[in-house]
């Protein structure tokens, strides 16, 4: 693969500073170690993670600087942005000038080499091997960001695109001016509850208008967003609230019964409950009636002292938002993921991480507009949930940066309803998963839509299957461009060229300012075409795992690369192909499922002696969970096991196949060998 084995061979300004800051935020408990990444910096880490005691969190001299965030007009603080180590500095001109011109890539597929076999190629990787394959005009480095924080990004959009629609849901649109007004009110309300800079606020909703309002509000108040899957079980919700230390939560009433079962066991002090129709105007009353009474989608719940969303909005509108100075190093999101091992952990995504990834994607997307032109009013389809990092950055953040309209789809599983919504818009950018693309292609009405305006179809979250990509292009006339990333990389780390004419079957090229290094188990960089672990470094790589310095150390190398857990190789053009996953993680419809969690839940059953979970291929979701059981109770049935798991695991984590065995394969030290179960 094309990346250096030692820092000495690295482009000097490629994400070195963000790595040091990452260690300061994420790993205060780590003892001094070698390498820049793992330096202990207690003062800064405490500042980033401690619970502020008094409140305004912004000193008087800082208030003037922060006023733009609170009141909208934002100053571009370029000098401060580079100083905050948000992004690498100015090697753009030199890199771009040195890079040869290239033509739109046909993205040839490459043969899959096998790990451990004779070398297909022994070429030594050279620094930034992939840059030569960049589209003309795309620099090797992003320049110093025009935003220091996500709040700066929002403020610019509120001012520049005030009268343009920002989000639409169920026929109701919200302009950027509306989003500005509503988010300012909710931010003021959160501050009035005593929440101060750095406090965590959880959001547990599907794609409805309240979601972008709350994301913007939380960040404008200097707080940290904790995104939560609304389909979580009480056990899963309790873990995330306790681990993050969330002091407040905004939740849709449809899921309030889940919170009611565990809220007293968590640090949550303030609860806002929203209803589906809250922001839909007069139509909202009818929507609420149908949801509550006709479809009976709201189980009975009781949360003493909660505040209705509309009440908080009205109260906040009468209050003043206090300016909070936010820098690139401050934490914007705790994005929970299992990473590549174990129980769910919070990936610390700083403001710098997010605005850097937006800057990287902006350069990449501009290439796509060269082919069909840039629309005056860009329209995104947002069918992927905003609590997932893919939609959060690619839809919400990118869309806001471009002044685009995001059409929110609350329930994309309702394909007929989804297609009816699509019929109302001329849409230009369509991010999705393989399963979503496939489901739509099987709908006759979808195939009748007018796709003349569709410019970009962006695939991520899971591998896009070639037959699906070919059918999509046949039906829509638009190529699915596959990208790659993780929650830990904000998420986009690589992508195929957006002017490509053929589906490549690879994850494309590392984005500007991003380094890939393919390494063996000892951390040694491998030659091109040899399979190893994909390691990633760049300004979009997380600061670490929340309160888990041990896991942060496992995930990061001494020279600042994040170990992805994915196995792949890089070809001579700089394109990377994923061939397997290093760990036992299961990928269900783009969501990570971790065998340890499934097995732990299964073992709670009194009739189960041993359990092991693996992923098996599935044409609809990519993979499904298969659970192997050694029974303690001979009368235990498959139906009983599935019912037991259904009470404790959200839908996509539940085992779809249960196989009973007399014993499970084990190593000589007694470790269950999942790989033998897969064979």
C-alpha positions in Angstrom: 0.0 0.0 0.0 1.1 3.5 -0.6 2.0 4.9 2.8 5.1 5.3 4.9 6.2 3.0 7.6 8.0 5.7 9.6 7.0 9.3 10.3 10.3 10.4 8.6 8.8 9.4 5.2 5.6 11.2 5.8 4.4 14.5 4.4 5.2 16.6 7.5 2.0 18.5 7.9 -0.3 15.6 7.2 -2.5 15.6 10.3 0.3 15.5 12.8 -1.2 18.2 15.0 -4.7 16.8 15.2 -3.1 13.5 16.4 -1.4 15.2 19.3 -4.6 16.9 20.2 -6.4 13.6 19.9 -4.2 12.1 22.6 -4.8 15.1 24.8 -8.5 14.8 24.6 -9.0 11.1 24.6 -6.2 9.5 26.7 -5.5 11.5 29.9 -4.9 8.3 31.8 -2.2 6.9 29.5 1.3 6.8 30.8 4.0 8.4 28.8 4.8 6.3 25.7 6.8 6.6 22.6 5.5 8.5 19.5 3.7 11.8 19.2 0.2 10.3 19.3 0.0 8.9 22.7 1.4 11.8 24.7 -0.4 12.3 28.0 -1.7 15.8 28.4 -3.9 15.9 31.5 -4.6 19.6 31.5 -6.1 19.6 28.0 -7.9 16.3 28.4 -9.5 17.4 31.7 -10.6 20.6 30.0 -12.2 18.6 27.2 -13.9 16.0 29.4 -14.5 17.4 32.8 -17.9 18.6 33.8 -17.6 22.4 34.0 -18.8 23.7 37.4 -19.8 27.2 36.9 -21.1 28.1 34.1 -20.9 30.3 31.2 -17.8 28.4 29.9 -16.8 31.5 28.0 -14.7 34.3 29.5 -15.7 37.9 29.0 -13.0 38.6 26.4 -14.1 35.7 24.4 -17.7 36.8 24.2 -17.2 39.2 21.4 -15.5 36.5 19.3 -18.3 34.0 20.1 -21.2 36.5 19.4 -21.2 35.5 15.7 -22.1 31.9 16.6 -24.9 33.0 18.8 -26.4 35.7 16.6 -25.6 34.3 13.1 -23.1 36.6 11.4 -20.0 34.6 11.4 -16.4 35.8 11.0 -14.1 33.5 9.1 -11.3 32.8 11.5 -8.9 31.2 9.1 -5.8 32.0 11.2 -7.3 30.5 14.3 -8.5 27.5 12.4 -5.0 26.5 11.3 -3.7 27.3 14.7 -6.2 24.9 16.3 -4.8 22.1 14.2 -8.0 21.4 12.5 -6.4 20.7 9.2 -3.0 20.4 7.6 -1.5 23.7 6.4 -0.7 25.1 3.0 0.9 22.6 0.9 -1.9 22.9 -1.6 -0.3 24.9 -4.3 2.9 22.9 -4.4 1.1 19.6 -4.3 -1.4 20.5 -6.9 1.3 21.8 -9.2 3.3 18.7 -8.9 0.4 16.4 -9.6 0.0 15.3 -13.2 -3.3 15.8 -15.0 -5.6 12.9 -15.2 -8.7 12.1 -17.2 -12.0 10.8 -15.7 -11.2 7.4 -14.3 -12.7 4.2 -15.8 -11.9 2.6 -12.4 -10.9 -0.8 -13.5 -11.6 -3.7 -11.2 -8.5 -5.4 -9.9 -7.8 -9.0 -9.1 -8.0 -10.1 -5.5 -4.7 -11.2 -4.1 -4.6 -13.7 -1.3 -2.9 -13.0 2.0 -0.1 -15.3 2.7 0.5 -16.4 -0.9 3.2 -15.4 -3.3 3.4 -11.7 -3.9 1.5 -10.4 -6.8 3.6 -7.3 -6.8 6.6 -6.3 -4.8 6.6 -2.6 -5.6 7.4 -0.5 -2.6 4.7 2.0 -1.8 5.6 5.6 -2.2 4.3 8.5 -0.2 0.8 9.5 -1.3 0.8 7.0 -4.2 -2.8 7.8 -4.9 -2.4 11.5 -5.6 -1.4 10.8 -9.2 -4.9 9.4 -9.7 -6.7 12.4 -8.4 -9.0 14.4 -10.8 -7.4 17.4 -12.3 -7.4 20.4 -9.9 -7.9 18.4 -6.7 -5.1 19.2 -4.3 -3.3 16.6 -2.2 -4.0 18.7 0.9 -7.1 20.7 2.1 -6.3 24.3 2.9 -6.8 25.9 6.3 -10.5 25.6 7.0 -12.8 28.6 6.7 -14.6 27.3 9.8 -13.1 26.7 13.2 -16.3 25.0 14.4 -19.5 23.5 13.2 -21.1 26.6 14.6 -19.2 28.7 12.2 -20.4 26.5 9.3 -24.0 26.9 10.5 -23.7 30.7 11.0 -22.4 31.2 7.5 -25.3 29.1 6.0 -27.9 30.9 8.1 -26.7 34.2 6.7 -25.9 33.2 3.1 -28.9 30.9 2.4 -31.5 32.4 4.8 -34.5 32.3 2.4 -33.7 28.9 0.9 -35.2 25.6 2.1 -32.9 23.6 4.4 -34.9 20.6 5.3 -38.2 19.1 4.3 -40.3 16.4 5.9 -43.8 15.0 5.2 -44.5 18.0 2.9 -43.4 20.7 5.3 -40.2 22.7 4.5 -38.0 24.7 6.9 -35.8 27.4 5.6 -32.3 28.3 6.8 -33.8 31.3 8.6 -36.3 29.0 10.3 -33.5 26.6 11.3 -31.5 29.6 12.7 -34.5 30.9 14.7 -35.6 27.5 16.1 -32.1 26.3 16.9 -31.2 29.6 18.7 -34.3 29.2 20.8 -33.6 25.6 21.7 -29.9 26.5 22.5 -31.1 29.2 24.8 -33.5 26.8 26.5 -30.7 24.2 27.1 -28.5 26.9 28.6 -31.4 28.0 30.8 -31.4 24.5 32.3 -27.9 25.0 33.6 -26.1 23.1 30.9 -22.6 24.4 30.2 -19.9 24.0 27.6 -18.9 20.3 27.2 -22.1 18.8 28.7 -23.5 16.0 26.6 -27.1 16.0 25.2 -28.6 12.9 23.7 -30.8 12.9 20.6 -33.1 9.9 20.0 -35.3 10.5 16.9 -35.8 9.3 13.4 -35.4 11.8 10.4 -37.9 14.5 11.3 -37.5 18.3 11.3 -36.8 18.4 15.0 -33.5 16.5 14.4 -31.5 19.2 12.6 -33.0 21.8 14.9 -31.6 20.0 18.0 -28.2 19.2 16.4 -27.7 22.9 15.6 -29.0 24.0 19.0 -26.8 21.7 21.0 -23.7 22.7 19.0 -24.5 26.4 19.2 -24.8 26.2 23.0 -21.3 24.7 23.1 -22.6 21.3 24.1 -21.8 17.9 22.7 -24.3 15.7 20.7 -24.8 12.1 21.6 -26.7 10.4 18.7 -28.8 7.4 19.7 -30.6 4.9 17.6 -34.3 5.3 18.5 -34.8 1.5 18.1 -32.5 0.7 21.0 -33.7 -1.5 23.8 -33.7 -0.2 27.3 -30.5 -2.1 28.1 -28.7 -0.5 25.1 -30.1 3.0 25.8 -29.0 2.8 29.5 -25.5 1.9 28.6 -25.1 4.8 26.1 -26.6 7.4 28.5 -24.5 6.3 31.4 -21.3 5.9 29.4 -21.6 9.4 27.8 -22.8 11.0 31.0 -25.6 12.7 29.1 -27.4 15.3 31.2 -30.3 15.9 28.8 -32.1 14.0 26.1 -34.5 14.9 23.3 -36.7 11.9 22.3 -39.6 11.3 20.0 -42.7 10.2 22.0 -42.9 6.9 20.0 -39.8 5.8 21.9 -40.4 7.5 25.3 -41.5 4.2 26.9 -38.0 2.9 26.4 -36.4 5.8 28.2 -39.0 5.6 31.0 -37.7 2.1 31.9 -34.2 3.3 32.6 -34.0 7.0 33.0 -33.7 6.9 36.8 -30.5 4.7 36.4 -28.8 7.4 34.2 -27.4 10.9 34.7 -30.2 12.4 32.6 -31.7 15.4 34.4 -33.7 17.0 31.6 -36.0 15.3 29.1 -37.6 16.9 26.1 -40.3 14.9 24.4 -41.2 15.6 20.8 -44.2 14.5 18.7 -44.2 13.7 15.0 -46.4 16.6 14.1 -44.7 19.3 16.2 -43.1 21.2 13.3 -45.7 20.4 10.6 -48.0 23.3 11.2 -51.8 22.6 11.1 -51.1 19.3 9.4 -49.2 18.3 12.5 -52.4 17.8 14.6 -53.7 15.3 12.1 -50.4 13.5 12.0 -50.3 13.2 15.7 -53.8 11.9 15.8 -53.0 9.2 13.3 -49.7 8.2 14.9 -51.2 8.0 18.4 -54.8 6.8 17.9 -55.1 5.2 14.5 -51.7 3.5 14.0 -51.1 3.2 17.8 -47.4 3.8 17.3 -46.9 5.5 20.7 -46.8 3.0 23.7 -47.9 4.3 27.0 -45.1 6.2 28.8 -44.5 8.2 32.0 -41.6 10.6 32.4 -42.3 13.0 35.4 -41.0 16.5 34.8 -40.4 16.2 31.1 -40.8 19.2 28.8 -42.7 19.0 25.6 -40.7 20.1 22.5 -43.1 22.9 21.6 -43.0 24.3 25.2 -39.2 24.3 25.2 -39.2 26.0 21.8 -41.5 28.8 23.1 -39.7 29.3 26.3 -36.3 29.4 24.6 -37.6 32.0 22.1 -38.1 34.4 25.0 -34.6 33.9 26.3 -31.2 35.1 25.1 -28.5 32.7 23.8 -25.2 33.4 25.6 -22.2 33.3 23.3 -19.9 30.4 23.8 -16.4 30.3 22.3 -15.9 27.0 20.6 -12.6 25.9 19.1 -11.7 23.1 16.7 -10.4 21.0 19.5 -13.7 21.0 21.4 -15.9 17.9 21.2 -18.8 18.1 18.8 -20.2 14.5 18.8 -19.8 11.3 20.7 -20.6 8.9 17.9 -21.1 5.5 19.4 -19.7 2.5 17.7 -18.3 -0.9 18.7 -15.2 0.2 16.8 -13.7 -3.1 15.8 -14.0 -4.8 19.1 -16.3 -5.2 22.1 -19.0 -3.1 23.7 -20.2 0.2 22.2 -17.7 3.0 22.7 -18.1 6.7 22.0 -15.8 8.0 19.2 -14.8 11.5 20.1 -15.4 13.7 17.0 -14.2 17.2 17.4 -15.4 20.3 15.6 -12.2 20.1 13.7 -12.8 16.5 12.6 -16.2 17.4 11.2 -15.3 20.6 9.3 -12.2 18.9 7.9 -14.3 16.1 6.5 -16.7 18.6 5.0 -13.8 20.4 3.4 -12.5 17.2 2.0 -15.8 16.1 0.6 -16.4 19.6 -0.9 -13.3 19.2 -3.0 -14.5 15.7 -4.1 -18.1 16.7 -4.8 -17.0 19.7 -7.0 -15.6 17.1 -9.4 -18.9 15.5 -9.7 -20.6 18.7 -10.7 -18.2 19.1 -13.6 -20.0 16.4 -15.5 -23.6 17.5 -15.3 -23.2 20.9 -13.9 -23.9 22.4 -10.5 -27.6 22.9 -9.8 -28.7 26.3 -8.6 -30.6 24.7 -5.7 -29.2 21.4 -4.7 -31.5 18.7 -3.4 -30.3 15.7 -1.3 -32.4 12.7 -0.4 -31.8 11.9 3.2 -33.2 8.4 3.7 -30.3 7.2 5.9 -30.9 8.0 9.6 -29.2 11.2 10.8 -28.0 9.4 13.9 -25.7 7.4 11.6 -22.4 9.1 10.9 -22.8 8.7 7.1 -26.0 10.8 6.9 -24.9 13.1 9.6 -21.9 14.3 7.7 -22.7 13.6 4.0 -26.3 14.7 4.2 -26.7 17.2 7.0 -23.2 18.8 7.2 -22.4 18.7 3.5 -25.9 19.9 2.6 -25.8 22.8 5.0 -22.4 23.8 3.7 -23.8 23.9 0.1 -27.0 25.6 1.1 -28.9 22.5 -0.1 -32.3 21.1 0.7 -32.3 17.8 2.5 -35.5 15.8 2.0 -35.9 13.8 5.3 -37.4 10.3 5.0 -38.6 9.1 8.4 -39.2 5.5 7.4 -37.2 4.4 4.3 -38.4 0.8 4.9 -41.8 1.9 3.6 -40.6 1.7 0.0 -44.0 2.7 -1.6 -44.3 5.7 0.7 -40.7 6.6 0.1 -41.2 6.5 -3.7 -44.3 8.8 -3.4 -42.1 11.3 -1.6 -39.4 11.0 -4.3 -42.1 11.8 -6.9 -42.4 15.3 -5.5 -38.8 16.4 -6.0 -36.2 16.8 -8.7 -33.3 15.4 -6.6 -29.6 15.7 -7.4 -27.7 13.8 -4.7 -28.7 10.4 -3.3 -26.6 8.8 -0.5 -27.6 5.3 0.3 -26.7 1.7 1.3 -26.6 -1.3 -1.0 -29.8 -2.6 0.6 -31.6 0.6 0.0 -30.6 0.9 -3.6 -31.7 -2.8 -4.1 -35.0 -2.3 -2.4 -35.9 0.7 -4.5 -34.8 -1.0 -7.8 -37.4 -3.8 -7.0 -40.2 -1.2 -6.9 -42.0 -0.7 -10.2 -43.0 2.9 -9.4 -39.4 3.9 -8.5 -38.2 2.7 -12.0 -40.7 5.1 -13.6 -39.3 8.2 -11.9 -37.5 10.9 -13.8 -33.8 10.7 -13.0 -32.5 13.4 -15.4 -31.5 15.6 -12.5 -29.7 12.9 -10.6 -26.0 13.8 -10.5 -24.5 11.8 -7.6 -25.4 8.4 -6.1 -23.1 7.9 -3.1 -22.8 4.4 -1.7 -21.4 3.7 1.8 -22.1 2.0 5.1 -21.5 -1.5 3.6 -20.1 -2.9 0.3 -22.1 -2.0 -2.8 -22.7 -5.2 -4.8 -21.7 -5.0 -8.4 -25.1 -6.4 -9.7 -26.9 -3.7 -7.7 -24.6 -1.0 -9.0 -25.2 -2.1 -12.6 -28.9 -2.2 -12.2 -28.9 1.2 -10.6 -27.0 2.7 -13.5 -29.3 1.0 -16.0 -32.4 2.4 -14.3 -31.2 5.9 -13.2 -28.4 6.6 -15.7 -26.2 7.5 -12.6 -23.2 5.5 -11.4 -23.1 4.6 -7.7 -19.8 6.0 -6.4 -18.6 4.0 -3.4 -16.8 5.5 -0.5 -15.4 4.2 2.7 -15.1 5.3 6.3 -16.1 4.6 9.9 -17.6 6.5 12.8 -14.0 7.0 13.9 -13.2 8.9 10.7 -16.1 11.3 10.7 -16.8 9.2 8.4 -15.3 9.6 4.9 -11.7 8.4 4.5 -11.7 7.4 0.8 -14.0 7.5 -2.2 -14.0 6.7 -5.9 -13.7 9.6 -8.3 -17.0 11.3 -8.9 -16.3 11.7 -12.6 -15.7 7.9 -13.0 -17.6 6.2 -15.7 -17.5 2.6 -14.5 -18.1 0.9 -11.1 -14.7 0.0 -9.7 -15.6 -2.4 -6.8 -13.0 -0.7 -4.7 -13.3 1.9 -2.0 -11.5 4.4 -4.1 -8.7 6.9 -3.3 -7.8 8.4 0.1 -9.3 11.9 0.3 -7.0 15.0 0.4 -4.9 15.3 3.6 -5.6 11.6 4.3 -3.0 8.8 4.5 -3.6 5.1 4.0 -1.1 2.5 5.1 -1.5 -1.2 4.7 0.2 -3.0 7.5 0.8 -6.5 8.8 0.2 -7.7 12.4 3.6 -6.3 13.5 2.7 -2.9 12.1 5.1 -3.1 9.2 4.0 -1.5 6.0 3.3 -3.9 3.1 4.1 -3.6 -0.6 1.4 -2.8 -3.1 -1.1 -5.6 -3.8 -0.4 -7.3 -0.5 -3.3 -7.8 1.9 -3.0 -6.2 5.3 -4.9 -4.0 7.8 -6.0 -0.7 6.4 -4.7 2.1 8.7 -5.9 5.7 8.3 -4.5 9.0 9.3 -5.9 12.5 8.6 -7.6 15.5 10.2 -11.0 13.6 10.1 -9.7 10.8 12.4 -11.3 10.8 15.8 -9.6 12.2 18.9 -10.0 8.8 20.7 -12.7 6.8 22.5 -14.6 8.6 25.3 -13.2 7.6 28.7 -11.5 4.6 27.2 -7.7 5.4 26.9 -7.1 1.6 26.8 -9.2 1.2 23.7 -7.8 4.4 22.2 -4.3 3.0 22.6 -5.3 -0.3 20.9 -6.9 1.6 18.0 -4.1 4.1 17.3 -0.5 3.4 16.1 2.5 5.3 17.5 2.7 7.4 14.3 -0.9 8.5 14.4 -2.8 5.9 12.2 -6.1 4.5 13.1 -6.4 0.7 12.8 -9.6 0.2 10.9 -9.9 -3.6 11.4 -10.6 -4.0 7.7 -8.2 -6.0 5.5 -7.4 -4.9 2.0 -4.7 -3.9 -0.5 -3.8 -1.0 -2.6 -3.1 -1.3 -6.3 -0.5 0.7 -8.3 -3.0 3.5 -9.1 -3.7 4.1 -5.4 -7.1 2.4 -5.3 -7.8 0.3 -2.2 -9.8 -2.9 -2.2 -11.3 -4.4 1.0 -11.1 -8.2 1.0 -12.1 -9.1 4.5 -12.5 -7.8 8.1 -9.8 -8.5 10.6 -12.1 -8.8 13.5 -15.3 -10.7 13.8 -17.6 -7.7 13.4 -20.8 -8.4 11.5 -22.2 -5.8 9.1 -26.0 -5.7 8.9 -27.5 -3.1 6.6 -24.6 -0.8 7.3 -24.7 -1.2 11.1 -22.0 -2.8 13.1 -23.0 -5.8 15.1 -20.5 -7.2 17.6 -20.5 -11.0 18.5 -19.4 -10.3 22.0 -22.6 -8.4 22.8 -24.9 -11.0 21.2 -23.2 -13.8 23.0 -23.3 -12.0 26.4 -27.1 -11.5 26.0 -27.6 -15.1 25.0 -25.6 -16.3 28.0 -28.1 -14.6 30.3 -30.6 -17.3 29.4 -30.6 -20.0 32.0 -31.0 -22.7 29.4 -27.9 -21.8 27.4 -24.4 -23.2 28.2 -22.3 -21.7 25.5 -23.0 -19.3 22.7 -21.1 -18.0 19.6 -22.3 -15.5 17.0 -21.1 -15.0 13.5 -22.3 -13.2 10.4 -23.6 -15.1 7.4 -24.3 -13.6 3.9 -27.7 -12.3 3.2 -28.9 -10.8 -0.1 -31.0 -8.1 1.5 -28.9 -6.9 4.4 -25.4 -8.0 3.4 -25.1 -10.1 6.5 -27.4 -11.5 9.3 -26.5 -12.8 12.7 -26.3 -16.6 13.2 -26.1 -17.8 16.8 -24.6 -21.2 17.7 -25.9 -22.6 21.0 -24.8 -25.4 23.3 -27.9 -26.1 25.4 -28.1 -26.5 29.2 -31.8 -27.1 28.9 -32.5 -29.9 26.3 -36.0 -28.5 25.8 -34.8 -25.1 24.7 -36.1 -24.2 21.2 -35.0 -21.8 18.5 -38.1 -19.8 18.9 -37.4 -19.4 22.6 -33.8 -18.2 22.0 -35.0 -15.6 19.4 -37.7 -14.3 21.7 -35.3 -13.9 24.5 -32.8 -12.0 22.3 -35.6 -9.8 20.9 -36.3 -8.4 24.3 -32.7 -7.4 24.8 -31.4 -6.5 21.4 -32.5 -4.0 18.7 -33.9 -5.5 15.5 -30.7 -5.6 13.4 -28.7 -7.2 16.1 -31.1 -10.1 16.7 -30.1 -13.6 15.5 -32.0 -14.7 12.5 -30.6 -18.3 12.5 -30.1 -20.4 15.6 -28.1 -23.7 15.4 -27.8 -26.1 18.3 -24.6 -28.0 18.7 -23.2 -30.5 21.3 -20.0 -28.5 21.5 -18.3 -25.4 20.0 -14.8 -25.5 18.5 -12.2 -24.1 20.8 -8.5 -23.3 20.9 -6.1 -25.0 23.2 -6.7 -22.3 25.8 -10.5 -22.7 25.6 -11.3 -19.7 23.3 -14.2 -20.3 21.0 -13.0 -20.3 17.4 -15.6 -18.3 15.4 -13.6 -18.7 12.2 -14.2 -22.5 12.3 -17.9 -21.9 12.7 -17.8 -19.7 9.6 -16.0 -22.3 7.5 
